[in-house]
Amino acid sequence: MSDTEKGNSNQHYERQANFAPQPTRIANPGALGLFSFASTTFILSLYNVNARGVTAPNVVVGMACFCGGLAQLLAGMWEFPRGNVFGATAFTSYGAFWMSYATILIPNSGILAAYAGHEDELNQALGIYLITWFVFTFLLMLGALRRNIGLVALLFFLCITFLLLAVGAWSAQVNITKAGGGFGILTAWIAYYCGLSDLLVKEESWFGLPMGTIKQARVD
């Protein structure tokens, strides 16, 4: 290798080192993000299946703003300095999702009022909103395929949840929306499991929860 090539090679590795994750004392925010997501999803999904006769989901607004929204957004921001691009992208995006969903339900936002007398148009708009999150979740699931089975299962069932809720909104079929709520409940419990697995660290817990390892070999 010539001196010029060596110089270019060294510069390349120096640039890579500059972008490498820096040491941080920030604790793992994964459990916070997963528990916040799970709790908010669990509540809304119970409303979607009309548990205890509840049909209006507006009580979830507070949870969506502060637990599913703000707490997850913060978890995502804390993942960035830890160098976890996947976790940062997932938590930040779903935090933004819950905040945006809460905004739809807040009367003073004027969003629902804009569709007054046009319920079918509202359903079509909500369907587009939900199917967009289905697409995002599917892409995120592809990025999780080499991580662990628990995370893949979480995103897989979340995909089904978004898809069913979108179809339910488009078709105005209550049973399809209820099916989406049922899968949402399952998704929430998987998220609880994943969050607890993150929380039960080896040095501080009597036991741990397996997430299911996936073979890491890559074929290019």
Residue frames as a rotation matrix with the C-alpha (Angstrom) as fourth column:
MET 1
0.581 0.814 0.000 0.00
0.814 -0.581 0.000 0.00
0.000 0.000 -1.000 0.00
SER 2
-0.171 -0.649 0.741 1.39
0.587 -0.671 -0.452 3.43
0.791 0.358 0.497 -0.96
ASP 3
-0.856 -0.204 -0.474 1.85
0.509 -0.490 -0.708 6.26
-0.088 -0.847 0.524 1.54
THR 4
-0.790 0.610 0.052 -1.07
-0.548 -0.742 0.387 8.09
0.275 0.277 0.921 -0.08
GLU 5
-0.057 0.791 -0.610 -3.35
-0.122 0.600 0.790 5.09
0.991 0.119 0.063 0.30
LYS 6
-0.382 -0.141 -0.913 -2.24
0.816 0.411 -0.405 4.63
0.433 -0.900 -0.042 3.91
GLY 7
-0.994 -0.012 -0.106 -2.99
0.058 -0.895 -0.443 8.28
-0.090 -0.447 0.890 4.58
ASN 8
-0.460 0.883 -0.095 -6.46
-0.651 -0.263 0.712 8.00
0.604 0.390 0.695 3.06
SER 9
-0.056 0.406 -0.912 -7.11
0.318 0.873 0.369 4.80
0.946 -0.270 -0.178 5.03
ASN 10
-0.698 -0.279 -0.660 -6.10
0.704 -0.100 -0.703 6.45
0.130 -0.955 0.266 8.30
GLN 11
-0.913 0.404 0.054 -8.33
-0.406 -0.913 -0.031 9.44
0.037 -0.050 0.998 7.59
HIS 12
-0.221 0.862 -0.456 -11.22
-0.346 0.368 0.863 7.05
0.912 0.349 0.216 6.87
TYR 13
-0.101 0.136 -0.985 -10.84
0.717 0.697 0.022 5.29
0.690 -0.704 -0.168 10.23
GLU 14
-0.923 -0.235 -0.305 -10.44
0.381 -0.670 -0.637 8.61
-0.055 -0.704 0.708 12.03
ARG 15
-0.654 0.752 0.077 -13.74
-0.630 -0.598 0.495 9.82
0.419 0.276 0.865 10.55
GLN 16
0.024 0.660 -0.751 -15.38
0.074 0.748 0.659 6.56
0.997 -0.071 -0.031 11.63
ALA 17
-0.492 -0.287 -0.822 -14.03
0.797 0.231 -0.558 6.98
0.350 -0.930 0.116 15.16
ASN 18
-0.986 0.114 0.118 -15.47
-0.143 -0.951 -0.276 10.51
0.080 -0.289 0.954 15.34
PHE 19
-0.243 0.965 -0.103 -18.95
-0.784 -0.133 0.607 9.12
0.571 0.228 0.788 14.66
ALA 20
-0.487 0.028 -0.873 -18.63
0.303 0.943 -0.138 6.14
0.819 -0.332 -0.468 17.04
PRO 21
0.637 0.771 0.001 -20.98
0.216 -0.179 0.960 6.11
0.740 -0.611 -0.281 20.07
GLN 22
-0.289 -0.746 0.600 -19.38
-0.417 -0.466 -0.780 7.97
0.862 -0.476 -0.177 22.95
PRO 23
-0.663 0.030 -0.748 -19.26
0.599 0.619 -0.507 6.55
0.448 -0.785 -0.429 26.49
THR 24
-0.263 0.659 0.704 -22.29
-0.436 -0.733 0.523 7.67
0.860 -0.170 0.480 28.50
ARG 25
-0.999 -0.031 0.045 -23.61
-0.053 0.351 -0.935 7.34
0.013 -0.936 -0.352 32.02
ILE 26
-0.290 0.955 -0.064 -27.22
-0.952 -0.280 0.126 7.41
0.102 0.098 0.990 30.80
ALA 27
-0.552 0.163 0.818 -29.09
-0.297 0.878 -0.375 4.36
-0.779 -0.450 -0.437 32.09
ASN 28
-0.952 0.220 0.214 -30.94
0.300 0.525 0.796 2.04
0.063 0.822 -0.566 29.73
PRO 29
-0.658 0.743 -0.122 -34.28
-0.632 -0.632 -0.448 3.78
-0.410 -0.218 0.886 28.91
GLY 30
-0.822 0.293 -0.489 -35.71
-0.249 0.588 0.770 0.68
0.513 0.754 -0.410 27.21
ALA 31
-0.671 0.585 -0.456 -37.94
0.740 0.574 -0.352 -0.39
0.056 -0.573 -0.817 30.10
LEU 32
-0.536 0.454 -0.712 -39.39
0.071 -0.816 -0.573 3.13
-0.841 -0.358 0.405 30.40
GLY 33
-0.658 0.235 -0.715 -40.21
-0.737 -0.396 0.548 3.27
-0.154 0.888 0.434 26.71
LEU 34
-0.786 0.329 -0.523 -41.69
-0.001 0.846 0.534 -0.23
0.618 0.420 -0.665 26.56
PHE 35
-0.639 0.571 -0.515 -43.79
0.734 0.253 -0.630 0.11
-0.229 -0.781 -0.581 29.73
SER 36
-0.552 0.420 -0.721 -45.11
-0.236 -0.907 -0.348 3.50
-0.800 -0.022 0.600 28.58
PHE 37
-0.690 0.266 -0.674 -46.01
-0.685 0.063 0.726 2.08
0.235 0.962 0.139 25.19
ALA 38
-0.811 0.343 -0.474 -47.58
0.333 0.937 0.109 -1.04
0.482 -0.069 -0.874 26.73
SER 39
-0.660 0.564 -0.497 -49.74
0.519 -0.136 -0.844 0.81
-0.543 -0.815 -0.203 29.25
THR 40
-0.469 0.477 -0.744 -51.14
-0.567 -0.808 -0.161 3.31
-0.678 0.346 0.649 26.75
THR 41
-0.688 0.183 -0.702 -51.74
-0.581 0.440 0.684 0.61
0.434 0.879 -0.197 24.13
PHE 42
-0.861 0.352 -0.367 -53.44
0.474 0.816 -0.331 -1.62
0.183 -0.460 -0.869 26.71
ILE 43
-0.540 0.679 -0.497 -55.88
0.166 -0.493 -0.854 1.10
-0.825 -0.544 0.154 27.78
LEU 44
-0.384 0.397 -0.834 -56.82
-0.829 -0.546 0.122 2.17
-0.407 0.738 0.539 24.24
SER 45
-0.792 0.051 -0.608 -57.16
-0.346 0.783 0.517 -1.44
0.502 0.620 -0.603 23.10
LEU 46
-0.789 0.568 -0.234 -59.57
0.547 0.476 -0.689 -2.18
-0.280 -0.672 -0.686 25.96
TYR 47
-0.301 0.681 -0.668 -61.65
-0.304 -0.732 -0.609 0.78
-0.904 0.020 0.428 24.77
ASN 48
-0.559 0.029 -0.829 -61.51
-0.829 -0.018 0.559 -0.58
0.001 0.999 0.034 21.21
VAL 49
-0.814 0.308 -0.493 -63.06
0.184 0.941 0.284 -3.86
0.552 0.141 -0.822 22.35
ASN 50
-0.044 0.841 0.540 -65.67
-0.436 -0.502 0.747 -1.86
0.899 -0.203 0.388 24.33
ALA 51
-0.512 -0.219 -0.830 -64.52
0.573 0.633 -0.521 -3.28
0.640 -0.743 -0.199 27.67
ARG 52
-0.635 0.347 -0.690 -66.90
0.654 -0.234 -0.719 -2.36
-0.411 -0.908 -0.078 30.52
GLY 53
0.366 0.896 0.250 -69.19
0.878 -0.244 -0.413 -0.73
-0.309 0.371 -0.876 27.95
VAL 54
0.051 -0.427 -0.903 -66.70
0.032 -0.903 0.429 2.05
-0.998 -0.051 -0.032 27.11
THR 55
0.523 0.166 0.836 -67.06
0.814 0.194 -0.547 3.37
-0.253 0.967 -0.034 23.55
ALA 56
0.920 -0.233 0.316 -65.47
-0.093 -0.911 -0.401 6.84
0.381 0.340 -0.860 23.74
PRO 57
0.447 -0.824 -0.349 -61.66
0.792 0.546 -0.274 6.64
0.416 -0.153 0.896 23.97
ASN 58
0.504 -0.250 0.827 -61.07
-0.012 -0.959 -0.282 10.20
0.863 0.132 -0.487 25.22
VAL 59
0.962 -0.172 0.211 -59.88
-0.218 -0.027 0.975 9.16
-0.163 -0.985 -0.064 28.70
VAL 60
0.557 -0.795 0.241 -56.72
0.791 0.596 0.138 7.87
-0.253 0.113 0.961 27.02
VAL 61
0.756 -0.248 0.606 -55.75
0.212 -0.783 -0.585 11.43
0.620 0.571 -0.539 26.01
GLY 62
0.759 -0.476 0.445 -53.80
-0.649 -0.486 0.586 12.05
-0.062 -0.733 -0.677 29.23
MET 63
0.508 -0.565 0.650 -51.95
0.129 0.796 0.592 8.75
-0.852 -0.217 0.477 28.89
ALA 64
0.614 -0.232 0.754 -51.25
0.789 0.203 -0.580 9.40
-0.019 0.951 0.308 25.22
CYS 65
0.829 -0.289 0.479 -49.84
-0.136 -0.935 -0.329 12.86
0.543 0.208 -0.814 25.93
PHE 66
0.458 -0.625 0.632 -47.64
-0.881 -0.413 0.230 12.10
0.117 -0.662 -0.740 28.91
CYS 67
0.300 -0.345 0.889 -47.04
-0.376 0.814 0.443 8.35
-0.877 -0.467 0.115 29.23
GLY 68
0.474 -0.075 0.877 -47.16
0.681 0.663 -0.312 6.96
-0.558 0.745 0.365 25.71
GLY 69
0.866 -0.066 0.496 -46.14
0.341 -0.649 -0.681 10.34
0.367 0.758 -0.539 24.31
LEU 70
0.679 -0.598 0.426 -43.72
-0.649 -0.760 -0.035 12.32
0.345 -0.253 -0.904 26.47
ALA 71
0.484 -0.511 0.710 -42.17
-0.510 0.495 0.704 9.39
-0.711 -0.702 -0.021 28.36
GLN 72
0.611 -0.237 0.755 -41.52
0.592 0.770 -0.237 7.47
-0.525 0.592 0.611 25.14
LEU 73
0.866 -0.295 0.404 -40.17
0.133 -0.643 -0.754 10.57
0.482 0.707 -0.518 23.42
LEU 74
0.567 -0.676 0.471 -37.71
-0.822 -0.427 0.378 11.06
-0.055 -0.601 -0.797 26.28
ALA 75
0.491 -0.366 0.791 -36.73
-0.025 0.901 0.432 7.39
-0.871 -0.232 0.433 26.12
GLY 76
0.777 -0.155 0.610 -35.99
0.629 0.224 -0.744 7.84
-0.021 0.962 0.272 22.43
MET 77
0.782 -0.501 0.372 -33.89
-0.357 -0.848 -0.391 10.94
0.511 0.173 -0.842 23.06
TRP 78
0.452 -0.620 0.642 -31.86
-0.761 0.108 0.640 9.07
-0.466 -0.777 -0.423 25.70
GLU 79
0.684 -0.192 0.704 -31.25
0.351 0.932 -0.087 6.20
-0.640 0.306 0.705 23.28
PHE 80
0.935 -0.309 0.175 -29.42
0.045 -0.387 -0.921 8.51
0.352 0.869 -0.348 20.85
PRO 81
0.364 -0.872 0.327 -26.37
-0.897 -0.423 -0.130 9.23
0.252 -0.246 -0.936 23.05
ARG 82
0.263 -0.239 0.935 -26.22
-0.473 0.813 0.341 5.51
-0.841 -0.532 0.101 23.89
GLY 83
-0.658 -0.573 -0.489 -25.71
-0.669 0.147 0.729 4.82
-0.346 0.806 -0.480 20.18
ASN 84
-0.628 0.516 0.583 -28.92
0.443 0.853 -0.277 2.77
-0.640 0.085 -0.764 19.82
VAL 85
-0.909 0.242 -0.341 -30.36
-0.412 -0.653 0.636 4.08
-0.069 0.718 0.692 16.55
PHE 86
-0.608 0.712 -0.352 -33.11
0.275 0.605 0.748 1.45
0.745 0.358 -0.563 16.44
GLY 87
-0.262 0.501 -0.824 -34.36
0.964 0.107 -0.242 2.16
-0.033 -0.858 -0.512 19.95
ALA 88
-0.715 -0.056 -0.697 -34.12
0.176 -0.979 -0.102 5.91
-0.676 -0.196 0.710 19.41
THR 89
-0.899 0.380 -0.218 -36.09
-0.332 -0.267 0.905 5.70
0.286 0.886 0.366 16.18
ALA 90
-0.447 0.757 -0.477 -38.77
0.531 0.653 0.540 3.40
0.720 -0.012 -0.694 17.62
PHE 91
-0.273 0.346 -0.898 -39.37
0.931 -0.140 -0.338 5.20
-0.243 -0.928 -0.284 20.92
THR 92
-0.795 -0.062 -0.604 -39.24
0.017 -0.997 0.080 8.70
-0.607 0.053 0.793 19.45
SER 93
-0.871 0.458 -0.178 -41.58
-0.239 -0.078 0.968 7.78
0.430 0.885 0.177 16.60
TYR 94
-0.275 0.815 -0.510 -44.17
0.662 0.545 0.514 6.00
0.697 -0.196 -0.690 18.75
GLY 95
-0.475 0.082 -0.876 -43.98
0.717 -0.542 -0.439 8.81
-0.511 -0.837 0.198 21.29
ALA 96
-0.894 0.134 -0.428 -44.83
-0.327 -0.847 0.419 11.19
-0.307 0.515 0.801 18.46
PHE 97
-0.691 0.680 -0.246 -47.60
0.163 0.479 0.862 8.82
0.704 0.556 -0.442 17.36
TRP 98
-0.231 0.636 -0.736 -49.30
0.964 0.253 -0.084 8.94
0.133 -0.729 -0.672 20.75
MET 99
-0.605 -0.013 -0.796 -48.99
0.302 -0.929 -0.214 12.71
-0.737 -0.370 0.566 20.93
SER 100
-0.923 0.261 -0.284 -50.50
-0.375 -0.429 0.822 13.06
0.092 0.865 0.493 17.47
TYR 101
-0.513 0.770 -0.380 -53.33
0.507 0.629 0.589 10.64
0.693 0.109 -0.713 18.34
ALA 102
-0.334 0.359 -0.872 -54.09
0.870 -0.239 -0.432 12.60
-0.364 -0.902 -0.232 21.50
THR 103
-0.851 -0.038 -0.525 -54.20
-0.091 -0.972 0.218 15.81
-0.518 0.233 0.823 19.46
ILE 104
-0.793 0.602 -0.096 -56.91
0.015 0.177 0.984 14.31
0.609 0.779 -0.149 17.25
LEU 105
-0.169 0.769 -0.616 -59.10
0.819 0.458 0.346 13.62
0.548 -0.446 -0.708 20.30
ILE 106
-0.631 -0.084 -0.771 -58.57
0.608 -0.670 -0.425 16.99
-0.481 -0.737 0.474 22.03
PRO 107
0.356 0.903 0.241 -61.68
0.865 -0.220 -0.450 19.08
-0.354 0.369 -0.860 21.20
ASN 108
0.632 -0.091 -0.769 -59.82
-0.044 -0.996 0.082 22.39
-0.773 -0.017 -0.634 21.01
SER 109
-0.517 -0.826 0.226 -57.56
0.185 0.150 0.971 21.01
-0.836 0.544 0.075 18.28
GLY 110
0.034 0.658 -0.753 -60.52
-0.702 -0.521 -0.486 21.35
-0.712 0.544 0.444 15.91
ILE 111
-0.855 -0.445 -0.268 -59.55
-0.499 0.560 0.662 18.19
-0.144 0.699 -0.700 14.03
LEU 112
-0.735 0.643 0.216 -62.72
0.615 0.766 -0.188 16.20
-0.286 -0.005 -0.958 14.74
ALA 113
0.007 0.766 -0.643 -64.84
0.188 -0.632 -0.751 19.35
-0.982 -0.116 -0.149 14.41
ALA 114
-0.506 -0.282 -0.815 -63.55
-0.672 -0.464 0.578 19.79
-0.541 0.840 0.046 10.86
TYR 115
-0.945 0.152 -0.291 -65.32
-0.087 0.740 0.667 16.54
0.316 0.655 -0.686 9.92
ALA 116
-0.645 0.760 0.075 -68.64
-0.120 -0.004 -0.993 17.36
-0.754 -0.650 0.094 11.60
GLY 117
0.386 0.885 -0.260 -71.42
-0.530 -0.018 -0.848 15.87
-0.755 0.465 0.462 9.50
HIS 118
0.486 -0.314 -0.816 -68.88
-0.763 0.303 -0.571 13.95
0.426 0.900 -0.092 7.39
GLU 119
0.493 -0.249 0.834 -68.26
-0.645 0.539 0.542 10.86
-0.584 -0.805 0.105 9.51
ASP 120
0.888 -0.157 0.432 -67.36
0.357 0.827 -0.435 8.68
-0.289 0.540 0.790 6.53
GLU 121
0.652 -0.687 0.322 -64.68
-0.053 -0.465 -0.884 11.13
0.757 0.559 -0.340 5.43
LEU 122
0.365 -0.490 0.792 -63.32
-0.928 -0.256 0.269 11.11
0.071 -0.833 -0.548 9.00
ASN 123
0.694 -0.059 0.718 -63.16
-0.195 0.944 0.266 7.32
-0.694 -0.324 0.643 8.96
GLN 124
0.873 -0.387 0.296 -61.31
0.431 0.329 -0.840 7.34
0.228 0.861 0.454 5.64
ALA 125
0.470 -0.711 0.522 -58.83
-0.488 -0.703 -0.518 9.90
0.736 -0.011 -0.677 6.97
LEU 126
0.404 -0.287 0.869 -58.26
-0.849 0.237 0.473 7.88
-0.341 -0.928 -0.148 10.15
GLY 127
0.890 -0.048 0.454 -57.75
0.167 0.960 -0.227 4.77
-0.424 0.277 0.862 8.03
ILE 128
0.693 -0.674 0.256 -55.00
0.158 -0.205 -0.966 6.50
0.704 0.709 -0.035 6.06
TYR 129
0.346 -0.521 0.781 -53.45
-0.855 -0.517 0.034 7.68
0.386 -0.679 -0.624 9.34
LEU 130
0.538 -0.059 0.841 -53.44
-0.580 0.698 0.420 4.15
-0.612 -0.713 0.341 10.76
ILE 131
0.930 -0.196 0.310 -52.21
0.345 0.753 -0.560 2.42
-0.124 0.629 0.768 7.61
THR 132
0.562 -0.774 0.293 -49.26
-0.354 -0.545 -0.760 4.83
0.748 0.324 -0.580 7.51
TRP 133
0.133 -0.488 0.863 -48.27
-0.987 0.015 0.160 3.60
-0.091 -0.873 -0.479 10.96
PHE 134
0.822 0.132 0.554 -48.72
-0.090 0.991 -0.102 0.03
-0.563 0.034 0.826 9.76
VAL 135
0.835 -0.543 0.092 -46.16
0.168 0.092 -0.981 0.71
0.524 0.835 0.168 7.02
PHE 136
0.240 -0.769 0.593 -43.73
-0.768 -0.524 -0.369 2.30
0.595 -0.366 -0.716 9.48
THR 137
0.367 -0.042 0.929 -44.12
-0.791 0.512 0.336 -0.58
-0.489 -0.858 0.155 11.94
PHE 138
0.966 -0.010 0.260 -43.56
0.140 0.863 -0.486 -3.15
-0.219 0.505 0.835 9.18
LEU 139
0.570 -0.808 0.153 -40.32
-0.096 -0.250 -0.963 -1.42
0.816 0.534 -0.220 8.15
LEU 140
0.126 -0.492 0.861 -39.26
-0.966 -0.258 -0.006 -1.28
0.225 -0.831 -0.508 11.79
MET 141
0.732 0.203 0.651 -39.98
-0.407 0.896 0.179 -5.00
-0.547 -0.395 0.738 12.11
LEU 142
0.887 -0.461 -0.025 -37.62
0.206 0.444 -0.872 -5.68
0.413 0.769 0.488 9.18
GLY 143
0.182 -0.855 0.485 -34.93
-0.501 -0.505 -0.703 -3.81
0.846 -0.115 -0.520 11.08
ALA 144
0.157 -0.035 0.987 -35.54
-0.979 0.126 0.160 -5.98
-0.130 -0.991 -0.014 14.15
LEU 145
0.819 0.335 -0.465 -35.23
-0.453 0.876 -0.168 -9.36
0.351 0.348 0.869 12.45
ARG 146
0.140 -0.844 -0.518 -31.68
0.216 0.537 -0.816 -9.92
0.966 0.003 0.258 13.73
ARG 147
-0.286 -0.230 0.930 -32.32
-0.731 -0.576 -0.367 -8.67
0.620 -0.785 -0.004 17.28
ASN 148
-0.957 0.004 0.290 -34.52
-0.198 0.722 -0.663 -11.03
-0.212 -0.692 -0.690 19.29
ILE 149
-0.699 0.715 -0.004 -37.77
0.563 0.555 0.612 -12.96
0.440 0.426 -0.790 19.02
GLY 150
-0.210 0.640 -0.739 -39.57
0.852 -0.250 -0.460 -10.88
-0.479 -0.726 -0.493 21.65
LEU 151
-0.450 -0.028 -0.893 -39.06
-0.140 -0.985 0.102 -7.62
-0.882 0.171 0.439 19.75
VAL 152
-0.969 0.104 -0.222 -39.99
-0.206 0.145 0.968 -9.19
0.133 0.984 -0.119 16.42
ALA 153
-0.524 0.820 -0.229 -43.19
0.822 0.558 0.116 -10.62
0.223 -0.128 -0.966 17.95
LEU 154
-0.244 0.394 -0.886 -44.06
0.527 -0.713 -0.463 -7.22
-0.814 -0.580 -0.034 19.43
LEU 155
-0.602 -0.059 -0.796 -43.73
-0.470 -0.780 0.414 -5.44
-0.645 0.623 0.442 16.10
PHE 156
-0.958 0.277 -0.073 -45.45
0.115 0.606 0.787 -8.25
0.263 0.746 -0.612 14.19
PHE 157
-0.302 0.899 -0.319 -48.59
0.953 0.279 -0.115 -8.10
-0.014 -0.338 -0.941 16.32
LEU 158
-0.240 0.176 -0.955 -48.47
0.203 -0.953 -0.226 -4.30
-0.949 -0.248 0.193 16.31
CYS 159
-0.944 -0.088 -0.318 -48.51
-0.294 -0.211 0.932 -4.47
-0.149 0.974 0.173 12.49
ILE 160
-0.665 0.742 -0.084 -51.64
0.620 0.611 0.492 -6.62
0.417 0.275 -0.866 12.63
THR 161
-0.192 0.582 -0.790 -53.21
0.801 -0.372 -0.468 -4.20
-0.567 -0.723 -0.395 15.13
PHE 162
-0.518 -0.057 -0.854 -52.64
-0.225 -0.954 0.200 -1.15
-0.825 0.295 0.481 12.92
LEU 163
-0.978 0.125 -0.165 -53.82
-0.133 0.232 0.964 -3.03
0.159 0.965 -0.210 9.83
LEU 164
-0.482 0.844 -0.235 -57.06
0.844 0.519 0.136 -4.20
0.237 -0.133 -0.962 11.44
LEU 165
-0.144 0.415 -0.898 -57.80
0.572 -0.706 -0.418 -0.77
-0.807 -0.574 -0.136 12.92
ALA 166
-0.760 -0.178 -0.625 -57.21
-0.351 -0.696 0.626 0.84
-0.546 0.695 0.467 9.51
VAL 167
-0.876 0.468 -0.117 -59.50
0.157 0.505 0.849 -1.63
0.457 0.725 -0.516 7.75
GLY 168
-0.329 0.772 -0.544 -62.07
0.935 0.183 -0.305 -1.19
-0.136 -0.609 -0.781 10.52
ALA 169
-0.347 0.150 -0.926 -62.03
0.123 -0.971 -0.204 2.57
-0.930 -0.184 0.319 10.03
TRP 170
-0.894 -0.047 -0.446 -62.32
-0.418 -0.275 0.866 2.32
-0.163 0.960 0.226 6.24
SER 171
-0.734 0.602 -0.316 -65.13
0.208 0.641 0.739 -0.22
0.647 0.476 -0.595 6.34
ALA 172
-0.386 0.556 0.737 -66.87
-0.831 -0.557 -0.015 1.13
0.402 -0.618 0.676 9.47
GLN 173
0.340 0.426 -0.838 -67.08
-0.053 0.899 0.435 -2.48
0.939 -0.104 0.328 10.68
VAL 174
0.501 -0.079 0.862 -67.12
-0.828 -0.333 0.451 -2.52
0.251 -0.940 -0.232 14.47
ASN 175
0.964 -0.090 0.251 -66.10
-0.015 0.922 0.386 -6.18
-0.266 -0.376 0.888 14.66
ILE 176
0.523 -0.828 0.204 -62.89
0.581 0.172 -0.795 -5.52
0.623 0.535 0.571 12.69
THR 177
0.133 -0.429 0.893 -62.05
-0.474 -0.819 -0.323 -2.63
0.870 -0.381 -0.312 15.02
LYS 178
0.733 0.180 0.656 -62.70
-0.675 0.312 0.668 -4.93
-0.085 -0.933 0.350 17.98
ALA 179
0.882 -0.472 0.017 -60.37
0.465 0.860 -0.210 -7.51
0.084 0.193 0.978 16.45
GLY 180
0.189 -0.817 0.545 -57.75
0.191 -0.514 -0.836 -4.78
0.963 0.263 0.059 16.21
GLY 181
0.341 0.014 0.940 -58.35
-0.820 -0.485 0.305 -4.02
0.460 -0.875 -0.154 19.86
GLY 182
0.975 0.045 0.220 -57.86
-0.148 0.865 0.479 -7.69
-0.169 -0.499 0.850 20.73
PHE 183
0.531 -0.840 0.112 -54.52
0.707 0.367 -0.604 -7.80
0.466 0.400 0.789 18.93
GLY 184
0.176 -0.434 0.883 -53.63
-0.264 -0.885 -0.383 -4.51
0.948 -0.166 -0.271 20.60
ILE 185
0.758 0.137 0.637 -54.14
-0.651 0.120 0.749 -6.10
0.027 -0.983 0.180 24.02
LEU 186
0.874 -0.473 0.113 -51.85
0.471 0.881 0.049 -8.97
-0.123 0.010 0.992 23.00
THR 187
0.312 -0.770 0.556 -49.30
0.440 -0.401 -0.803 -6.47
0.842 0.495 0.214 21.71
ALA 188
0.438 -0.088 0.895 -49.40
-0.625 -0.745 0.233 -4.57
0.646 -0.661 -0.381 25.00
TRP 189
0.904 -0.066 0.423 -48.69
-0.310 0.579 0.754 -7.70
-0.295 -0.812 0.503 27.04
ILE 190
0.629 -0.748 0.212 -45.76
0.746 0.504 -0.435 -8.61
0.218 0.432 0.875 24.79
ALA 191
0.210 -0.531 0.821 -44.44
0.013 -0.838 -0.545 -5.07
0.978 0.125 -0.169 25.32
TYR 192
0.720 0.075 0.690 -44.84
-0.672 -0.173 0.720 -5.51
0.173 -0.982 -0.075 29.08
TYR 193
0.908 -0.389 0.158 -42.83
0.331 0.894 0.301 -8.74
-0.259 -0.221 0.940 28.85
CYS 194
0.357 -0.805 0.473 -40.07
0.692 -0.112 -0.713 -7.08
0.627 0.582 0.517 26.82
GLY 195
0.342 -0.178 0.923 -39.98
-0.395 -0.918 -0.031 -4.13
0.853 -0.354 -0.384 29.22
LEU 196
0.871 0.007 0.491 -39.72
-0.470 0.301 0.829 -6.41
-0.142 -0.954 0.265 32.25
SER 197
0.754 -0.641 0.142 -36.95
0.656 0.727 -0.202 -8.34
0.026 0.246 0.969 30.53
ASP 198
0.176 -0.671 0.720 -35.04
0.294 -0.662 -0.689 -5.06
0.940 0.333 0.080 30.12
LEU 199
0.498 0.118 0.859 -35.70
-0.637 -0.622 0.455 -4.15
0.588 -0.774 -0.235 33.74
LEU 200
0.946 -0.098 0.309 -34.49
-0.160 0.686 0.709 -7.43
-0.282 -0.720 0.634 35.22
VAL 201
0.431 -0.870 -0.240 -30.77
-0.683 -0.141 -0.716 -6.87
0.589 0.473 -0.655 34.73
LYS 202
0.380 -0.301 -0.875 -28.49
0.238 0.946 -0.221 -9.73
0.894 -0.124 0.431 35.77
GLU 203
-0.627 -0.777 -0.048 -26.60
0.266 -0.156 -0.951 -7.83
0.732 -0.609 0.305 38.48
GLU 204
-0.831 0.312 0.461 -29.73
-0.539 -0.657 -0.527 -6.57
0.138 -0.686 0.714 40.29
SER 205
0.167 0.983 -0.072 -32.41
-0.962 0.178 0.204 -9.25
0.214 0.035 0.976 39.86
TRP 206
-0.110 -0.115 0.987 -33.06
-0.586 0.809 0.029 -12.76
-0.802 -0.576 -0.157 41.15
PHE 207
-0.073 0.147 0.986 -34.14
0.612 0.787 -0.072 -13.95
-0.787 0.599 -0.148 37.72
GLY 208
-0.688 -0.152 -0.709 -34.39
-0.411 -0.724 0.554 -12.82
-0.598 0.672 0.436 34.13
LEU 209
0.448 0.849 0.281 -36.78
-0.062 0.343 -0.937 -13.21
-0.892 0.403 0.206 31.22
PRO 210
-0.513 -0.674 0.532 -35.44
0.477 0.291 0.829 -14.62
-0.714 0.679 0.173 27.93
MET 211
0.038 0.477 -0.878 -36.13
-0.548 -0.725 -0.417 -12.59
-0.835 0.497 0.234 24.80
GLY 212
0.715 0.207 0.668 -35.24
0.316 0.757 -0.572 -15.40
-0.624 0.620 0.476 22.39
THR 213
-0.166 -0.884 -0.438 -31.93
-0.248 -0.392 0.886 -15.21
-0.954 0.256 -0.154 20.59
ILE 214
0.931 0.365 -0.011 -31.72
-0.073 0.155 -0.985 -15.04
-0.358 0.918 0.171 16.81
LYS 215
0.314 -0.846 0.431 -28.78
0.840 0.459 0.289 -16.34
-0.443 0.271 0.855 14.83
GLN 216
0.495 -0.161 -0.854 -26.58
-0.047 -0.986 0.158 -13.36
-0.868 -0.038 -0.495 14.00
ALA 217
-0.479 -0.720 0.503 -24.87
0.474 0.270 0.838 -14.76
-0.739 0.640 0.211 10.91
ARG 218
0.346 0.548 -0.762 -25.45
-0.331 -0.688 -0.645 -12.50
-0.878 0.476 -0.057 7.91
VAL 219
-0.111 -0.302 0.947 -25.48
0.773 0.573 0.273 -13.58
-0.625 0.762 0.170 4.29
ASP 220
0.012 0.042 -0.999 -24.61
-0.306 -0.951 -0.043 -10.77
-0.952 0.306 0.001 1.84
